Amino acid sequence: MVGKTMNTDPKTWEFPVLGGLISKGTTFNIVALRSLTADEQKKNEAYSQVAANARNRFKLFTILKGNYEQWWSYTRSLLVPAENLDDDEMVELDRLLLNFQSAAKSVIDQFRQEWIQQFRGKSEENQYDEYIKKLEAGCWSFAFFQDLRNFTQHCGLPVGNYARNGTPNSVSLQIEADPEWLLQRYKRWEKSGLRKEHGRLDLIKLTQEYFMCLQQNLGSFVANAFVPGMLEAHDFYAGLAKELVSQHPEAQFKIITRFNIVENRMDFQFKTPPANLLAWIGITVKQQ
């Protein structure tokens, strides 16, 4: 069934068409707003390639986001009141935090190699390492996790202290690292300047800060360098998706590219651009 925004007869449409898909159980409706203008068609052709390049190049940020969300979801699940505690909770916390740290390390190291390959011998050659140093100086959690990753590679697991105290109505949770214990087992904390005076370190808070720094700051920095046009592509598709949702809030954003009648059945072909390109690749980009 075709929505009523355009003429209901798709044989009269000029493709491509801004539209959407509304699922209702085992059936679905196609809604169509309008044909894309000639300028929008050119932009769609260009920006679809930008989106594909970004998705491929920023897979590591997508993995990083997934690993962080698993860690975050598990820590939230521990806040649910329960009568019994699971003996393997600390093992799971270490596993999830190791996965997150590994993804973060891969993001930093692999983008460094991409930067070197793209800018070797150019004036921008040292800008990546300079930016990492800037993040370490301006965000203590970033510097700490740079050091902690080295610690976990060689010396021990990241979660030093875990306590979960529950009642039938509430739960208190501590997931911490102990600087004194860390300093006894590893001496190279130059980036963070870790001292026992820092006191017990809240790994939930620090992990959140570190992830945001990677996603927003580092993500923004490399995106502006490696994927020209990403912000324009993001704004273009977000604008089309917003236009669709203003008329059909329940619809999934589509660009309908073709229509055929097959055995007395209407057959639509469409593409699904990212309504939020930046979220789709797992980063937040700031205007430079």
Backbone hydrogen bonds in HBPLUS format (Angstrom, degrees):
<---DONOR---> <-ACCEPTOR-->    atom                        ^
c    i                          cat <-CA-CA->   ^        H-A-AA   ^      H-
h    n   atom  resd res      DA  || num        DHA   H-A  angle D-A-AA Bond
n    s   type  num  typ     dist DA aas  dist angle  dist       angle   num
A0030-ILE N   A0001-MET O   2.96 MM  29  6.20 162.7  1.99 167.4 171.4     1
A0003-GLY N   A0030-ILE O   2.61 MM  27  6.01 142.2  1.74 145.4 154.5     2
A0012-THR N   A0009-ASP O   2.97 MM   3  5.86 169.4  1.98 127.7 131.2     3
A0013-TRP N   A0010-PRO O   3.15 MM   3  5.16 160.3  2.19 103.2 109.3     4
A0036-LEU N   A0016-PRO O   3.01 MM  20  5.95 167.0  2.02 146.2 147.7     5
A0017-VAL N   A0256-ILE O   2.85 MM 239  4.99 157.6  1.90 143.2 150.8     6
A0256-ILE N   A0017-VAL O   2.79 MM 239  4.99 145.8  1.91 158.4 155.7     7
A0018-LEU N   A0034-ARG O   2.77 MM  16  5.54 154.9  1.83 174.7 176.1     8
A0033-LEU N   A0018-LEU O   2.79 MM  15  5.63 167.2  1.80 160.6 165.1     9
A0019-GLY N   A0254-LYS O   3.10 MM 235  5.29 167.6  2.12 147.5 145.5    10
A0254-LYS N   A0019-GLY O   2.98 MM 235  5.29 155.6  2.04 143.5 135.7    11
A0020-GLY N   A0031-VAL O   2.81 MM  11  5.19 148.0  1.91 147.8 150.8    12
A0031-VAL N   A0020-GLY O   2.98 MM  11  5.19 169.3  1.99 142.6 145.8    13
A0021-LEU N   A0252-GLN O   2.96 MM 231  5.01 144.2  2.09 128.8 139.9    14
A0252-GLN N   A0021-LEU O   2.86 MM 231  5.01 163.8  1.89 134.4 139.4    15
A0022-ILE N   A0029-ASN O   2.91 MM   7  5.07 168.5  1.92 152.3 155.6    16
A0029-ASN N   A0022-ILE O   2.79 MM   7  5.07 156.9  1.84 143.9 151.1    17
A0024-LYS N   A0027-THR O   2.76 MM   3  5.24 174.6  1.77 152.9 151.2    18
A0027-THR N   A0024-LYS O   3.08 MM   3  5.24 161.7  2.11 126.8 126.1    19
A0041-GLN N   A0037-THR O   2.90 MM   4  6.18 150.3  1.99 151.1 159.6    20
A0042-LYS N   A0038-ALA O   3.17 MM   4  6.46 157.0  2.22 145.9 150.7    21
A0043-LYS N   A0039-ASP O   3.02 MM   4  6.30 161.5  2.06 149.1 154.4    22
A0044-ASN N   A0040-GLU O   2.80 MM   4  5.93 157.2  1.85 147.7 154.3    23
A0045-GLU N   A0041-GLN O   3.04 MM   4  6.26 158.4  2.09 147.8 152.6    24
A0046-ALA N   A0042-LYS O   3.08 MM   4  6.36 159.0  2.13 147.9 153.4    25
A0047-TYR N   A0043-LYS O   2.69 MM   4  5.76 173.1  1.69 161.6 164.2    26
A0048-SER N   A0044-ASN O   2.91 MM   4  5.72 145.3  2.03 140.6 147.8    27
A0049-GLN N   A0046-ALA O   3.22 MM   3  5.57 129.1  2.49 102.4 113.9    28
A0050-VAL N   A0046-ALA O   3.17 MM   4  6.56 151.0  2.26 140.3 149.0    29
A0051-ALA N   A0047-TYR O   2.83 MM   4  6.01 160.5  1.86 148.4 152.7    30
A0052-ALA N   A0048-SER O   3.04 MM   4  6.23 155.5  2.11 138.4 144.9    31
A0053-ASN N   A0049-GLN O   2.91 MM   4  6.09 162.7  1.94 150.9 155.4    32
A0054-ALA N   A0050-VAL O   2.89 MM   4  6.07 156.9  1.95 148.4 155.3    33
A0055-ARG N   A0051-ALA O   2.89 MM   4  6.07 162.5  1.92 150.6 155.1    34
A0056-ASN N   A0052-ALA O   3.08 MM   4  6.26 160.7  2.12 147.5 152.1    35
A0057-ARG N   A0053-ASN O   2.89 MM   4  6.02 160.4  1.93 148.2 154.3    36
A0058-PHE N   A0054-ALA O   2.85 MM   4  5.78 147.3  1.95 150.4 157.8    37
A0061-PHE N   A0058-PHE O   3.05 MM   3  5.38 128.4  2.33 104.3 116.8    38
A0062-THR N   A0058-PHE O   3.28 MM   4  6.72 147.9  2.39 145.1 154.1    39
A0062-THR N   A0059-LYS O   2.97 MM   3  5.01 119.4  2.35  96.2 112.1    40
A0063-ILE N   A0059-LYS O   2.91 MM   4  6.30 155.3  1.97 154.8 161.9    41
A0064-LEU N   A0060-LEU O   2.82 MM   4  6.01 158.5  1.86 145.5 152.1    42
A0065-LYS N   A0061-PHE O   2.92 MM   4  6.07 159.4  1.96 142.6 147.7    43
A0066-GLY N   A0062-THR O   2.99 MM   4  6.23 157.8  2.04 144.9 151.0    44
A0067-ASN N   A0063-ILE O   2.89 MM   4  6.15 160.6  1.93 156.0 160.6    45
A0068-TYR N   A0064-LEU O   2.93 MM   4  6.15 158.2  1.98 150.7 157.0    46
A0069-GLU N   A0065-LYS O   2.90 MM   4  6.08 162.0  1.93 150.9 156.1    47
A0070-GLN N   A0066-GLY O   3.03 MM   4  6.26 146.5  2.15 143.0 151.6    48
A0071-TRP N   A0067-ASN O   3.10 MM   4  6.36 161.5  2.14 146.5 151.0    49
A0072-TRP N   A0068-TYR O   2.80 MM   4  6.05 168.7  1.81 159.4 162.6    50
A0073-SER N   A0069-GLU O   2.86 MM   4  5.86 162.0  1.89 142.2 147.7    51
A0074-TYR N   A0070-GLN O   3.01 MM   4  6.12 155.2  2.07 144.2 150.8    52
A0075-THR N   A0071-TRP O   3.02 MM   4  6.31 162.3  2.06 152.8 157.3    53
A0076-ARG N   A0072-TRP O   2.98 MM   4  6.24 151.8  2.06 147.5 155.7    54
A0077-SER N   A0073-SER O   2.94 MM   4  6.18 143.8  2.07 141.1 151.1    55
A0077-SER N   A0074-TYR O   3.10 MM   3  4.99 118.4  2.50  91.2 106.6    56
A0078-LEU N   A0074-TYR O   3.24 MM   4  6.55 134.0  2.46 142.1 153.0    57
A0078-LEU N   A0075-THR O   3.27 MM   3  5.27 136.7  2.47  94.2 105.5    58
A0079-LEU N   A0076-ARG O   3.07 MM   3  5.44 160.0  2.11 109.6 116.0    59
A0080-VAL N   A0077-SER O   3.33 MM   3  5.75 166.8  2.35 111.0 113.5    60
A0089-GLU N   A0086-ASP O   3.18 MM   3  5.57 165.0  2.21 119.3 119.5    61
A0092-GLU N   A0088-ASP O   2.99 MM   4  6.26 158.7  2.03 154.6 160.1    62
A0093-LEU N   A0089-GLU O   2.94 MM   4  6.24 153.4  2.02 148.0 155.7    63
A0094-ASP N   A0090-MET O   2.97 MM   4  6.20 161.5  2.00 148.5 152.7    64
A0095-ARG N   A0091-VAL O   2.91 MM   4  6.14 157.9  1.96 148.4 155.1    65
A0096-LEU N   A0092-GLU O   2.96 MM   4  6.11 169.7  1.97 153.6 155.5    66
A0097-LEU N   A0093-LEU O   2.96 MM   4  6.05 158.2  2.01 147.4 154.0    67
A0098-LEU N   A0094-ASP O   2.87 MM   4  5.95 153.3  1.95 146.7 153.9    68
A0099-ASN N   A0095-ARG O   3.00 MM   4  6.26 156.3  2.06 146.8 153.1    69
A0100-PHE N   A0096-LEU O   3.02 MM   4  6.25 157.3  2.07 144.1 150.0    70
A0101-GLN N   A0097-LEU O   2.89 MM   4  6.06 164.0  1.91 148.4 152.9    71
A0102-SER N   A0098-LEU O   2.86 MM   4  6.00 156.7  1.91 148.6 155.2    72
A0103-ALA N   A0099-ASN O   3.05 MM   4  6.29 158.6  2.10 147.0 151.9    73
A0104-ALA N   A0100-PHE O   2.95 MM   4  6.20 160.7  1.99 152.1 157.8    74
A0105-LYS N   A0101-GLN O   2.86 MM   4  6.06 160.2  1.90 151.4 156.5    75
A0106-SER N   A0102-SER O   2.97 MM   4  6.19 154.8  2.04 145.0 151.9    76
A0107-VAL N   A0103-ALA O   2.91 MM   4  6.18 157.4  1.96 150.7 156.6    77
A0108-ILE N   A0104-ALA O   3.08 MM   4  6.35 169.6  2.09 153.9 155.2    78
A0109-ASP N   A0105-LYS O   2.91 MM   4  6.05 170.4  1.92 154.1 157.2    79
A0110-GLN N   A0106-SER O   2.83 MM   4  5.64 163.5  1.85 147.7 153.4    80
A0111-PHE N   A0107-VAL O   3.13 MM   4  5.98 157.9  2.18 142.2 148.6    81
A0112-ARG N   A0108-ILE O   3.17 MM   4  6.20 136.9  2.37 131.0 142.2    82
A0113-GLN N   A0109-ASP O   3.13 MM   4  6.48 151.4  2.21 144.1 150.6    83
A0114-GLU N   A0110-GLN O   2.99 MM   4  6.31 155.2  2.05 144.7 151.6    84
A0115-TRP N   A0111-PHE O   2.87 MM   4  5.97 154.5  1.93 140.2 147.5    85
A0116-ILE N   A0112-ARG O   2.97 MM   4  6.24 158.5  2.01 148.5 153.8    86
A0117-GLN N   A0113-GLN O   3.00 MM   4  6.23 162.4  2.03 149.0 153.5    87
A0118-GLN N   A0114-GLU O   2.96 MM   4  6.15 155.8  2.02 149.1 155.5    88
A0119-PHE N   A0115-TRP O   2.87 MM   4  5.89 156.6  1.92 154.4 160.4    89
A0120-ARG N   A0116-ILE O   2.93 MM   4  5.21 117.0  2.34 143.7 146.2    90
A0122-LYS N   A0119-PHE O   2.96 MM   3  5.27 158.5  2.01 137.9 135.9    91
A0125-GLU N   A0122-LYS O   3.10 MM   3  5.43 166.8  2.12 117.1 119.8    92
A0127-GLN N   A0124-GLU O   2.99 MM   3  5.31 160.0  2.03 117.4 124.0    93
A0130-GLU N   A0126-ASN O   3.08 MM   4  6.22 155.8  2.14 151.2 158.8    94
A0131-TYR N   A0127-GLN O   2.87 MM   4  5.99 144.7  1.99 139.9 149.0    95
A0131-TYR N   A0128-TYR O   3.02 MM   3  5.07 118.6  2.41  94.8 110.3    96
A0132-ILE N   A0128-TYR O   2.93 MM   4  6.30 155.7  1.99 154.1 160.8    97
A0133-LYS N   A0129-ASP O   3.05 MM   4  6.27 158.7  2.10 145.2 150.5    98
A0134-LYS N   A0130-GLU O   3.00 MM   4  6.23 144.8  2.13 137.8 147.8    99
A0135-LEU N   A0131-TYR O   2.92 MM   4  6.28 151.5  2.01 149.7 156.7   100
A0136-GLU N   A0132-ILE O   2.97 MM   4  6.25 155.9  2.02 148.6 155.4   101
A0137-ALA N   A0133-LYS O   2.94 MM   4  6.15 148.4  2.04 143.6 151.9   102
A0138-GLY N   A0134-LYS O   2.93 MM   4  6.04 144.6  2.05 142.9 152.7   103
A0139-CYS N   A0135-LEU O   2.88 MM   4  5.64 135.5  2.08 147.6 153.7   104
A0142-PHE N   A0139-CYS O   3.03 MM   3  5.37 124.7  2.35 104.9 118.7   105
A0143-ALA N   A0139-CYS O   3.20 MM   4  6.62 159.9  2.25 154.0 158.9   106
A0144-PHE N   A0140-TRP O   2.81 MM   4  6.02 160.4  1.85 155.0 161.1   107
A0145-PHE N   A0141-SER O   2.98 MM   4  6.11 162.9  2.01 146.2 150.0   108
A0146-GLN N   A0142-PHE O   3.04 MM   4  6.26 141.5  2.20 143.2 154.0   109
A0147-ASP N   A0143-ALA O   3.16 MM   4  6.52 154.5  2.23 147.0 152.4   110
A0148-LEU N   A0144-PHE O   2.71 MM   4  5.96 160.5  1.75 151.8 158.8   111
A0149-ARG N   A0145-PHE O   2.96 MM   4  5.81 154.7  2.03 136.6 141.5   112
A0150-ASN N   A0147-ASP O   3.07 MM   3  5.34 118.7  2.47 101.4 115.5   113
A0151-PHE N   A0147-ASP O   3.04 MM   4  6.40 152.8  2.11 147.8 156.2   114
A0152-THR N   A0148-LEU O   2.86 MM   4  6.16 161.3  1.90 157.9 161.1   115
A0153-GLN N   A0149-ARG O   3.09 MM   4  6.27 137.3  2.28 139.8 150.9   116
A0154-HIS N   A0150-ASN O   3.30 MM   4  6.48 142.1  2.46 142.4 150.5   117
A0154-HIS N   A0151-PHE O   3.19 MM   3  5.45 131.6  2.44 100.8 112.6   118
A0155-CYS N   A0151-PHE O   2.66 MM   4  5.31 161.4  1.69 161.9 166.0   119
A0156-GLY N   A0151-PHE O   3.34 MM   5  6.45 151.5  2.43 131.2 136.9   120
A0160-GLY N   A0176-GLU O   2.96 MM  16  5.94 137.2  2.15 144.3 156.6   121
A0161-ASN N   A0176-GLU O   2.96 MM  15  4.96 162.1  1.99 139.1 137.0   122
A0176-GLU N   A0161-ASN O   2.78 MM  15  4.96 172.8  1.78 153.9 156.4   123
A0163-ALA N   A0174-GLN O   2.92 MM  11  5.09 156.6  1.98 144.5 149.7   124
A0174-GLN N   A0163-ALA O   2.85 MM  11  5.09 154.9  1.91 156.0 157.8   125
A0165-ASN N   A0172-SER O   3.01 MM   7  5.30 153.0  2.09 148.3 155.6   126
A0172-SER N   A0165-ASN O   2.88 MM   7  5.30 162.9  1.91 151.2 156.3   127
A0167-THR N   A0170-SER O   2.80 MM   3  5.29 160.9  1.84 166.8 167.7   128
A0203-LEU N   A0175-ILE O   2.89 MM  28  5.75 151.1  1.97 149.1 157.0   129
A0177-ALA N   A0201-LEU O   2.99 MM  24  5.06 143.1  2.13 132.5 144.1   130
A0201-LEU N   A0177-ALA O   2.90 MM  24  5.06 178.0  1.90 157.2 157.8   131
A0182-LEU N   A0178-ASP O   2.96 MM   4  6.22 161.1  2.00 158.3 164.5   132
A0183-LEU N   A0179-PRO O   2.82 MM   4  5.96 163.4  1.84 155.4 159.2   133
A0184-GLN N   A0180-GLU O   3.16 MM   4  6.30 141.4  2.32 139.0 148.2   134
A0185-ARG N   A0182-LEU O   3.15 MM   3  5.40 138.0  2.33 102.2 113.3   135
A0186-TYR N   A0182-LEU O   3.00 MM   4  6.07 125.3  2.31 147.3 162.3   136
A0189-TRP N   A0187-LYS O   3.16 MM   2  6.04 125.0  2.48 107.7  92.8   137
A0193-GLY N   A0189-TRP O   2.73 MM   4  5.50 138.6  1.90 151.8 165.0   138
A0198-HIS N   A0195-ARG O   3.03 MM   3  5.68 165.4  2.05 116.4 121.2   139
A0199-GLY N   A0196-LYS O   3.10 MM   3  5.87 162.4  2.13 117.9 122.8   140
A0206-LEU N   A0202-ASP O   3.00 MM   4  6.20 170.0  2.01 155.6 158.9   141
A0207-THR N   A0203-LEU O   2.93 MM   4  5.66 154.5  1.99 133.0 140.3   142
A0208-GLN N   A0204-ILE O   3.16 MM   4  6.29 155.6  2.23 141.1 147.4   143
A0209-GLU N   A0205-LYS O   3.04 MM   4  6.34 160.9  2.08 151.3 156.2   144
A0210-TYR N   A0206-LEU O   2.91 MM   4  6.08 161.4  1.95 149.6 154.9   145
A0211-PHE N   A0207-THR O   2.93 MM   4  6.08 164.3  1.95 150.2 154.2   146
A0212-MET N   A0208-GLN O   3.02 MM   4  6.21 164.5  2.05 150.4 154.5   147
A0213-CYS N   A0209-GLU O   2.97 MM   4  6.17 151.0  2.06 145.2 153.4   148
A0214-LEU N   A0210-TYR O   2.97 MM   4  6.27 156.9  2.02 150.6 156.5   149
A0215-GLN N   A0211-PHE O   2.81 MM   4  5.98 172.9  1.81 159.6 161.7   150
A0216-GLN N   A0212-MET O   2.84 MM   4  5.67 164.7  1.86 143.8 149.1   151
A0217-ASN N   A0213-CYS O   2.97 MM   4  5.17 130.3  2.22 120.3 134.5   152
A0218-LEU N   A0213-CYS O   3.13 MM   5  6.64 159.1  2.18 154.3 160.5   153
A0219-GLY N   A0214-LEU O   2.86 MM   5  6.09 139.1  2.03 149.8 162.7   154
A0284-THR N   A0215-GLN O   3.18 MM  69  5.88 166.9  2.20 128.8 125.4   155
A0220-SER N   A0216-GLN O   3.17 MM   4  5.71 146.5  2.29 117.2 126.2   156
A0221-PHE N   A0217-ASN O   3.00 MM   4  6.20 158.4  2.05 147.2 153.3   157
A0222-VAL N   A0218-LEU O   3.01 MM   4  6.25 171.2  2.01 163.4 162.5   158
A0223-ALA N   A0219-GLY O   2.98 MM   4  5.92 153.1  2.05 144.0 152.4   159
A0224-ASN N   A0220-SER O   3.11 MM   4  6.17 165.8  2.13 147.8 150.8   160
A0225-ALA N   A0222-VAL O   3.17 MM   3  5.03 126.6  2.47  90.1 104.3   161
A0226-PHE N   A0222-VAL O   2.83 MM   4  5.89 160.0  1.87 155.2 159.6   162
A0227-VAL N   A0223-ALA O   3.00 MM   4  5.46 162.6  2.03 143.0 147.3   163
A0230-MET N   A0227-VAL O   3.21 MM   3  5.80 148.8  2.31 144.1 141.3   164
A0233-ALA N   A0229-GLY O   2.87 MM   4  6.06 157.8  1.92 152.6 159.0   165
A0234-HIS N   A0230-MET O   2.82 MM   4  6.05 161.5  1.85 152.8 158.1   166
A0235-ASP N   A0231-LEU O   2.93 MM   4  6.13 167.3  1.95 150.5 153.5   167
A0236-PHE N   A0232-GLU O   2.91 MM   4  6.04 154.0  1.98 145.2 152.8   168
A0237-TYR N   A0233-ALA O   3.09 MM   4  6.29 175.1  2.09 158.1 157.4   169
A0238-ALA N   A0234-HIS O   2.91 MM   4  5.96 157.3  1.96 150.0 157.5   170
A0239-GLY N   A0235-ASP O   2.93 MM   4  5.93 148.6  2.03 140.0 147.6   171
A0240-LEU N   A0236-PHE O   3.18 MM   4  6.52 156.6  2.24 146.8 152.3   172
A0241-ALA N   A0237-TYR O   2.91 MM   4  6.08 164.4  1.94 151.0 155.7   173
A0242-LYS N   A0238-ALA O   2.92 MM   4  6.02 152.2  2.00 141.8 149.4   174
A0243-GLU N   A0239-GLY O   3.06 MM   4  6.26 152.5  2.14 142.2 149.3   175
A0244-LEU N   A0240-LEU O   3.03 MM   4  6.36 155.2  2.09 148.8 155.1   176
A0245-VAL N   A0241-ALA O   2.93 MM   4  6.16 169.8  1.94 154.2 156.5   177
A0246-SER N   A0242-LYS O   2.97 MM   4  6.07 144.4  2.10 144.1 152.9   178
A0247-GLN N   A0244-LEU O   3.02 MM   3  5.53 143.5  2.16 110.5 120.3   179
A0248-HIS N   A0244-LEU O   2.80 MM   4  5.95 156.7  1.85 152.2 160.1   180
A0251-ALA N   A0248-HIS O   3.04 MM   3  5.51 168.1  2.06 122.2 126.0   181
A0255-ILE N   A0271-LYS O   2.94 MM  16  5.27 157.2  1.99 150.2 154.5   182
A0271-LYS N   A0255-ILE O   2.89 MM  16  5.27 159.5  1.93 144.0 148.2   183
A0257-THR N   A0269-GLN O   2.77 MM  12  5.63 150.6  1.85 138.5 148.4   184
A0258-ARG N   A0269-GLN O   3.30 MM  11  5.07 152.2  2.38 137.7 134.1   185
A0269-GLN N   A0258-ARG O   2.99 MM  11  5.07 164.7  2.01 140.3 139.7   186
A0260-ASN N   A0267-ASP O   2.88 MM   7  5.11 156.1  1.94 146.5 154.3   187
A0267-ASP N   A0260-ASN O   2.73 MM   7  5.11 169.6  1.74 165.8 163.2   188
A0262-VAL N   A0265-ARG O   2.72 MM   3  5.04 160.3  1.76 157.6 154.6   189
A0265-ARG N   A0262-VAL O   2.89 MM   3  5.04 138.5  2.06 102.5 115.7   190
A0280-TRP N   A0276-ASN O   2.96 MM   4  6.09 151.2  2.05 150.9 160.3   191
A0281-ILE N   A0277-LEU O   3.15 MM   4  6.49 138.8  2.33 146.6 154.9   192
A0283-ILE N   A0278-LEU O   3.04 MM   5  5.46 165.2  2.06 150.9 148.3   193
A0282-GLY N   A0279-ALA O   3.07 MM   3  4.82 150.7  2.16  95.1 104.2   194
